[in-house]
């Protein structure tokens, strides 16, 4: 028998050679994977350094129109676009003026004056926010402040201009005014957290003066205000938000509040706009002398009532009260009121209204359940009370007091035929030019023309002369209305 010897090859293991082969294999796999990934990567994620690629901006200039110094501005914005299908790296975004600039920018939630390396995918965009805090310059006239946001991308330098009109102002914060204060028209007055004209003190406001109040701020008067503008230099009480969307926004400040003890107040050729209450008059006393005289005053765009009074004495001539969410005029719990050549009007343009334009009562229910009452003496002459309700006038004498009311030579929106006396015109559309645009001049075909009786009032709200047959309401019709 032959024995077969099986010879098995001897295999020797060399670790170094094995690792080299393994590394080579892994490298090949990684290269293959990278090639696969790159071949699948979308174009918009592939960065380009092509200098021909530039950014596009939604605006070439960001403008802040009238900014009070030492007061933080609103935030404005613009958008940066990359129209190229490839991604770009914005190597630098910065304010040209650097750390001393009044402007600052916010990008991706971070606020500063300089940023580096923002990646923008192809066809993508990013939002840039801009605000400013401008230092005082001790100048009466507005001054211009300029800077720019600079962008550097692939060697290109682009910019968006920043422009602001700065305005120095006199600032009051939770202040009791010095007695015999005089406010001139040289600079605006800005009020934060309200001011008080104290008892036995008078605030004199000169023609052309502008007063701006911050949200929640009011003007309280225990003493007196003497604010007498002119037809060419009207005084204005406004909100301090000056950007366009707040130009006609009601309820931006509290209003002017005349408190008990206040008297000898006079306001003429003045505009009061965009507050909660235009004028609040609560000055009960034992005489019938007007505690407040209004002449050629416009009160408009109120989130509550334009002219509200409580057991007070008031005279108003050539006044316009309009666009109020509640009453245009509310005289409550008695008082003595005389209205000559006034226009009181409300339309449901901005509000869902529930109240009439004009209400006078001899009573007022208080929060504790009690009722305040007072005698009423009301005189309305040569005026217009109008709106889009069927009944825009209410006289209420449920308090059982002495209620004397005379309304004559006036246009009234009402279904109550008792008012069809004393040459009144019921439901005759006064044909205002454009109530939606706050223009309550009358049209050439208005029934208000020459429908009044001469009362000694020589001019209208604009200062235009009235003739011997005055037109009804605050405005005398003229050819260029």
C-alpha positions as MATLAB code, in Angstrom:
seq = 'XXXXXXXXXXXXXXXXXXXXXXXXXXXXXXXXXXXXXXXXXXXXXXXXXXXXXXXXXXXXXXXXXXXXXXXXXXXXXXXXXXXXXXXXXXXXXXXXXXXXXXXXXXXXXXXXXXXXXXXXXXXXXXXXXXXXXXXXXXXXXXXXXXXXXXXXXXXXXXXXXXXXXXXXXXXXXXXXXXXXXXXXXXXXXXXXXXXXXXXXXXXXXXXXXXXXXXXXXXXXXXXXXXXXXXXXXXXXXXXXXXXXXXXXXXXXXXXXXXXXXXXXXXXXXXXXXXXXXXXXXXXXXXXXXXXXXXXXXXXXXXXXXXXXXXXXXXXXXXXXXXXXXXXXXXXXXXXXXXXXXXXXXXXXXXXXXXXXXXXXXXXXXXXXXXXXXXXXXXXXXXXXXXXXXXXXXXXXXXXXXXXXXXXXXXXXXXXXXXXXXXXXXXXXXXXXXXXXXXXXXXXXXXXXXXXXXXXXXXXXXXXXXXXXXXXXXXXXXXXXX';
ca = [
       0.000    0.000    0.000;
       1.277    3.336   -0.933;
       0.851    6.164    1.454;
       0.105    9.543   -0.120;
       1.607   12.472    1.688;
      -0.483   15.538    1.469;
       1.705   18.608    1.322;
      -0.087   21.786    2.462;
       1.382   25.177    1.498;
       2.704   27.223    4.328;
       1.170   30.731    4.360;
       2.997   33.372    6.331;
       1.020   36.516    7.520;
       2.718   39.914    7.041;
       0.792   42.639    8.980;
       2.460   45.621    7.285;
       1.555   44.566    3.796;
      -2.002   43.814    4.851;
      -2.505   47.289    6.329;
      -1.176   48.961    3.207;
      -3.654   47.052    1.088;
      -6.462   47.892    3.509;
      -5.571   51.599    3.505;
      -5.416   51.627   -0.291;
      -8.808   49.960   -0.467;
     -10.346   52.463    1.970;
      -8.852   55.390    0.076;
     -10.341   54.145   -3.140;
     -13.728   53.762   -1.482;
     -13.572   57.296   -0.021;
     -12.625   58.770   -3.359;
     -15.441   56.920   -4.985;
     -17.888   58.125   -2.310;
     -16.694   61.733   -2.603;
     -17.040   61.573   -6.358;
     -20.557   60.209   -5.918;
     -21.501   62.887   -3.377;
     -20.133   65.713   -5.491;
     -21.874   64.409   -8.507;
     -25.182   64.460   -6.526;
     -24.702   67.846   -4.729;
     -27.244   70.459   -5.927;
     -25.842   73.430   -7.844;
     -27.192   75.897   -5.260;
     -24.911   74.363   -2.613;
     -21.775   74.601   -4.712;
     -19.899   77.784   -3.822;
     -18.518   80.036   -6.491;
     -15.764   82.649   -6.322;
     -16.730   84.114   -9.680;
     -16.337   87.929   -9.408;
     -19.168   88.335  -11.914;
     -21.615   87.154   -9.233;
     -23.157   90.093   -7.407;
     -25.883   90.561   -4.806;
     -29.210   92.284   -5.372;
     -31.057   94.362   -2.748;
     -34.748   95.095   -2.231;
     -33.879   98.791   -1.730;
     -30.880  100.930   -2.506;
     -31.662  103.289    0.396;
     -33.175  102.828    3.861;
     -34.746  106.129    4.938;
     -35.749  107.186    8.464;
     -37.919  110.284    8.156;
     -37.704  112.576   11.214;
     -36.027  110.743   14.072;
     -35.980  112.329   17.524;
     -32.455  112.408   18.904;
     -31.574  110.229   21.898;
     -34.602  108.065   21.105;
     -34.404  104.575   19.635;
     -35.873  104.474   16.148;
     -38.246  101.923   14.754;
     -36.662   98.978   12.940;
     -36.565   99.044    9.162;
     -35.540   96.224    6.861;
     -34.247   95.271    3.482;
     -33.604   91.935    1.765;
     -30.397   90.664    0.180;
     -30.864   88.346   -2.818;
     -28.480   85.981   -4.614;
     -29.799   85.457   -8.136;
     -26.956   83.153   -9.229;
     -27.771   79.411   -9.119;
     -24.564   78.793   -7.161;
     -23.910   79.577   -3.517;
     -21.812   82.581   -2.496;
     -19.886   83.513    0.610;
     -20.483   87.099    1.738;
     -17.126   87.722    3.324;
     -18.108   90.965    5.055;
     -21.262   92.857    6.068;
     -20.637   96.046    8.004;
     -21.724   99.601    8.746;
     -19.314  101.893    6.925;
     -19.099  104.311    9.850;
     -18.055  101.548   12.228;
     -18.532  101.744   15.981;
     -19.212  105.502   15.979;
     -22.148  105.162   13.585;
     -25.646  105.832   14.963;
     -26.897  102.919   12.853;
     -26.794   99.213   13.692;
     -27.825   96.108   11.763;
     -29.248   92.746   12.751;
     -28.434   89.660   10.669;
     -29.558   86.152   11.566;
     -30.725   87.370   14.961;
     -27.433   89.040   15.874;
     -27.158   92.823   16.250;
     -23.847   94.574   15.604;
     -22.098   96.903   13.180;
     -19.869   94.292   11.527;
     -20.193   90.620   10.524;
     -18.056   88.167    8.535;
     -18.678   85.111    6.351;
     -22.352   84.732    5.680;
     -23.158   81.924    3.264;
     -26.020   82.459    0.887;
     -27.244   79.529   -1.194;
     -27.966   79.975   -4.850;
     -31.276   81.765   -5.439;
     -31.678   82.379   -1.690;
     -32.081   85.603    0.312;
     -31.486   87.006    3.782;
     -33.146   89.716    5.851;
     -31.185   92.661    7.252;
     -32.745   94.834    9.995;
     -31.621   98.430   10.563;
     -32.199  100.803   13.474;
     -30.571  103.957   14.786;
     -29.961  106.045   17.893;
     -28.956  109.578   16.895;
     -27.112  111.878   19.288;
     -28.304  115.422   19.927;
     -26.649  118.231   17.999;
     -28.311  121.157   19.784;
     -29.884  122.413   16.558;
     -33.394  123.701   16.032;
     -33.758  122.574   12.416;
     -33.755  118.928   11.303;
     -30.371  117.623   10.157;
     -29.385  114.746    7.913;
     -27.435  111.689    9.079;
     -25.968  109.326    6.471;
     -24.100  106.032    6.441;
     -24.148  102.776    4.468;
     -24.204   99.007    4.871;
     -21.250   97.566    2.932;
     -21.206   94.046    1.416;
     -18.083   92.309    0.092;
     -18.620   89.222   -2.071;
     -16.042   87.599   -4.381;
     -14.018   90.809   -4.447;
     -17.091   92.948   -5.191;
     -18.053   95.834   -2.934;
     -21.722   96.825   -2.860;
     -23.723   99.042   -0.508;
     -27.152  100.086    0.723;
     -27.404  103.738    1.760;
     -28.724  104.675    5.222;
     -30.317  108.095    5.617;
     -32.086  109.650    8.624;
     -33.452  113.101    9.364;
     -32.487  113.839   12.951;
     -34.510  116.263   15.047;
     -33.468  117.638   18.410;
     -36.379  118.003   20.810;
     -37.281  118.946   24.366;
     -38.048  115.775   26.333;
     -40.325  115.402   29.362;
     -40.628  112.179   31.351;
     -43.219  111.900   34.129;
     -42.890  115.632   34.777;
     -44.684  118.372   36.671;
     -44.088  121.499   34.609;
     -42.585  124.624   36.048;
     -45.236  127.305   36.550;
     -45.572  129.816   33.731;
     -43.860  127.466   31.258;
     -43.707  128.709   27.674;
     -43.315  126.270   24.788;
     -42.143  127.779   21.518;
     -42.122  126.397   18.002;
     -38.330  126.233   17.752;
     -38.180  122.493   18.502;
     -40.717  119.723   19.103;
     -41.708  118.629   22.608;
     -41.743  114.884   23.298;
     -43.617  113.466   26.295;
     -42.986  110.127   27.991;
     -45.101  108.877   30.903;
     -47.277  112.018   30.994;
     -46.917  115.588   32.260;
     -48.944  117.737   34.676;
     -49.738  121.444   34.520;
     -50.216  122.017   38.226;
     -52.835  124.112   40.008;
     -52.452  127.885   39.606;
     -49.904  127.317   36.812;
     -50.274  128.081   33.098;
     -48.627  126.386   30.143;
     -48.416  128.828   27.234;
     -47.931  127.218   23.823;
     -46.850  129.500   20.997;
     -47.907  129.264   17.328;
     -46.328  126.497   15.279;
     -45.401  124.321   18.259;
     -45.552  120.528   17.859;
     -46.091  118.231   20.843;
     -45.554  114.472   20.492;
     -46.674  111.980   23.135;
     -45.445  108.425   23.586;
     -47.764  105.435   23.901;
     -49.683  105.628   27.178;
     -48.702  109.246   27.862;
     -51.206  112.024   28.551;
     -51.305  115.722   29.362;
     -53.033  116.471   32.677;
     -54.127  120.010   33.495;
     -55.056  121.274   36.956;
     -54.037  124.821   36.093;
     -54.504  126.178   32.589;
     -53.338  125.805   28.991;
     -53.158  128.807   26.713;
     -52.408  127.385   23.264;
     -53.125  129.922   20.547;
     -51.936  129.090   17.086;
     -52.656  130.956   13.864;
     -54.069  129.831   10.511;
     -50.550  129.684    9.095;
     -48.886  128.258   12.222;
     -51.176  125.707   13.783;
     -50.251  123.962   17.020;
     -50.303  120.159   16.920;
     -50.670  117.406   19.517;
     -49.690  114.055   18.006;
     -48.279  110.601   18.707;
     -44.501  110.183   18.611;
     -44.518  107.305   16.109;
     -43.830  109.135   12.875;
     -43.534  106.212   10.456;
     -46.193  106.106    7.762;
     -48.345  103.291    9.122;
     -48.918  105.250   12.357;
     -49.848  108.493   10.621;
     -53.560  107.787   11.072;
     -53.486  105.158   13.817;
     -55.955  105.950   16.658;
     -55.144  105.426   20.336;
     -51.408  106.135   20.188;
     -51.461  108.332   23.315;
     -53.891  109.220   26.077;
     -55.146  112.736   25.326;
     -55.508  116.094   27.091;
     -57.277  115.851   30.476;
     -58.594  118.992   32.192;
     -59.117  118.134   35.858;
     -61.306  119.638   38.553;
     -60.200  123.168   39.391;
     -58.816  123.865   35.948;
     -60.172  127.031   34.305;
     -59.334  129.840   31.877;
     -58.182  127.373   29.237;
     -58.038  128.498   25.627;
     -56.995  126.462   22.578;
     -57.143  127.865   19.057;
     -55.900  126.853   15.596;
     -54.764  123.516   16.950;
     -54.830  119.895   15.749;
     -55.258  116.993   18.187;
     -54.884  113.564   16.566;
     -54.500  109.827   17.116;
     -55.156  109.605   20.863;
     -57.677  107.746   23.008;
     -59.541  110.894   24.036;
     -59.006  114.191   22.274;
     -60.119  116.392   25.152;
     -61.451  115.221   28.517;
     -63.069  118.070   30.451;
     -64.109  117.409   34.049;
     -64.260  120.842   35.667;
     -67.512  121.228   37.645;
     -68.043  124.578   39.335;
     -70.888  126.899   40.329;
     -70.632  129.388   37.447;
     -71.393  129.149   33.713;
     -68.164  130.775   32.497;
     -66.461  128.464   29.979;
     -63.615  126.575   31.627;
     -62.343  125.831   28.105;
     -62.742  127.792   24.880;
     -61.948  125.996   21.635;
     -61.611  127.945   18.409;
     -60.678  126.468   15.028;
     -59.610  123.174   16.607;
     -59.505  119.809   14.831;
     -59.920  116.681   16.946;
     -59.771  113.491   14.911;
     -58.926  109.813   14.858;
     -59.721  108.864   18.444;
     -59.970  105.294   19.731;
     -62.512  106.517   22.320;
     -64.290  109.920   22.342;
     -63.147  113.108   20.656;
     -64.598  115.680   23.061;
     -65.941  114.326   26.349;
     -67.156  116.498   29.238;
     -68.637  116.017   32.712;
     -70.682  118.778   34.394;
     -68.486  121.393   32.776;
     -68.653  124.687   30.871;
     -67.418  124.772   27.279;
     -67.537  127.013   24.216;
     -66.432  125.710   20.797;
     -66.315  127.731   17.575;
     -65.274  126.509   14.123;
     -64.292  123.114   15.494;
     -64.129  119.782   13.659;
     -64.424  116.520   15.609;
     -64.402  113.368   13.507;
     -63.487  109.699   13.164;
     -63.963  108.583   16.769;
     -64.708  105.003   17.821;
     -67.219  106.103   20.458;
     -68.834  109.554   20.506;
     -67.442  112.468   18.574;
     -68.949  114.673   21.309;
     -70.271  113.414   24.651;
     -71.524  115.898   27.265;
     -72.559  114.012   30.403;
     -74.074  114.779   33.817;
     -75.090  118.300   32.912;
     -73.099  121.399   32.074;
     -73.198  124.457   29.840;
     -72.219  123.983   26.218;
     -72.215  126.321   23.257;
     -71.262  125.125   19.762;
     -71.119  127.591   16.858;
     -70.190  126.637   13.294;
     -68.889  123.207   14.293;
     -68.742  119.971   12.303;
     -69.205  116.736   14.232;
     -69.005  113.644   12.028;
     -68.358  109.926   12.343;
     -68.260  107.214    9.730;
     -67.564  103.522   10.136;
     -64.338  103.592    8.130;
     -61.963  102.225   10.761;
     -64.306  101.258   13.605;
     -67.362   99.170   14.356;
     -69.392  101.951   15.960;
     -72.217  101.578   18.485;
     -72.656  105.181   19.636;
     -74.052  108.253   17.877;
     -71.928  111.223   16.902;
     -73.414  113.651   19.451;
     -74.809  112.886   22.909;
     -75.876  115.231   25.738;
     -77.283  113.918   29.024;
     -78.144  115.330   32.422;
     -77.100  112.091   34.149;
     -74.220  109.640   34.380;
     -74.258  106.241   36.100;
     -71.106  105.729   38.183;
     -69.289  102.481   38.852;
     -70.571  102.316   42.450;
     -74.179  102.334   41.236;
     -74.870  105.972   42.051;
     -76.002  108.471   39.420;
     -74.449  111.881   38.902;
     -76.863  114.551   37.623;
     -76.667  118.200   36.643;
     -78.645  120.871   34.827;
     -78.043  121.180   31.092;
     -77.872  124.291   28.978;
     -77.065  123.486   25.352;
     -76.854  125.814   22.386;
     -75.943  124.544   18.901;
     -75.901  127.031   16.018;
     -74.818  126.881   12.344;
     -73.389  123.392   12.831;
     -73.368  119.956   11.194;
     -73.963  116.687   13.067;
     -73.574  113.844   10.576;
     -72.656  110.193   10.180;
     -73.736  106.890    8.650;
     -76.253  105.970   11.394;
     -79.932  106.845   11.077;
     -79.780  108.773   14.342;
     -76.561  110.608   15.176;
     -77.867  112.841   17.957;
     -79.194  111.908   21.411;
     -80.469  114.264   24.111;
     -81.245  112.471   27.371;
     -82.863  114.130   30.401;
     -83.637  111.029   32.459;
     -81.970  112.737   35.418;
     -85.005  114.975   35.811;
     -82.977  118.182   35.914;
     -83.478  121.527   34.202;
     -82.648  120.606   30.589;
     -82.518  123.535   28.149;
     -81.518  122.707   24.578;
     -81.550  124.977   21.557;
     -80.401  123.658   18.171;
     -80.876  125.984   15.213;
     -79.691  126.529   11.647;
     -77.951  123.164   11.625;
     -77.786  119.999    9.532;
     -78.761  116.989   11.647;
     -78.732  113.276   10.841;
     -81.828  112.048   12.710;
     -85.231  110.420   12.424;
     -86.586  112.476   15.345;
     -88.944  115.009   13.814;
     -88.888  117.157   16.960;
     -85.634  118.596   15.604;
     -87.407  119.853   12.486;
     -87.604  123.398   13.845;
     -85.439  126.529   14.019;
     -84.382  126.304   10.352;
     -82.647  122.963   10.875;
     -82.073  120.717    7.843;
     -82.787  117.085    8.668;
     -80.918  114.370    6.771;
     -79.612  116.744    4.097;
     -76.233  115.305    3.117;
     -73.649  118.081    3.681;
     -71.531  116.668    0.821;
     -68.128  116.583    2.480;
     -65.262  116.494   -0.009;
     -63.564  113.331    1.301;
     -64.350  112.138    4.843;
     -62.196  109.022    4.394;
     -59.227  111.313    3.808;
     -60.196  113.607    6.747;
     -61.319  116.361    4.377;
     -64.561  117.855    5.715;
     -64.664  120.902    3.484;
     -67.993  121.093    1.689;
     -68.751  120.611   -1.981;
     -70.081  123.412   -4.188;
     -73.522  121.733   -4.169;
     -73.706  121.363   -0.382;
     -76.978  122.416    1.272;
     -74.808  123.928    4.024;
     -73.827  126.867    1.806;
     -75.417  130.160    2.963;
     -77.793  128.227    5.234;
     -76.630  129.828    8.485;
     -77.370  132.992   10.396;
     -74.765  135.630   11.174;
     -73.464  135.168   14.723;
     -70.434  137.432   14.788;
     -68.004  134.681   13.747;
     -65.860  136.345   11.082;
     -63.725  133.458    9.818;
     -63.763  129.648    9.564;
     -61.469  126.844   10.755;
     -58.930  127.723    8.034;
     -59.088  131.433    8.785;
     -61.191  132.087    5.669;
     -63.591  135.022    6.000;
     -67.280  134.260    6.491;
     -69.950  136.426    4.907;
     -73.264  137.653    6.266;
     -74.865  134.326    5.308;
     -72.358  131.885    6.814;
     -72.164  128.294    5.667;
     -72.983  125.581    8.174;
     -70.167  123.695    9.839;
     -66.515  124.428   10.466;
     -65.671  125.357    6.877;
     -66.886  128.167    4.649;
     -67.142  127.025    1.029;
     -64.774  128.677   -1.381;
     -63.922  128.194   -5.011;
     -60.628  126.349   -4.400;
     -62.021  123.822   -1.857;
];
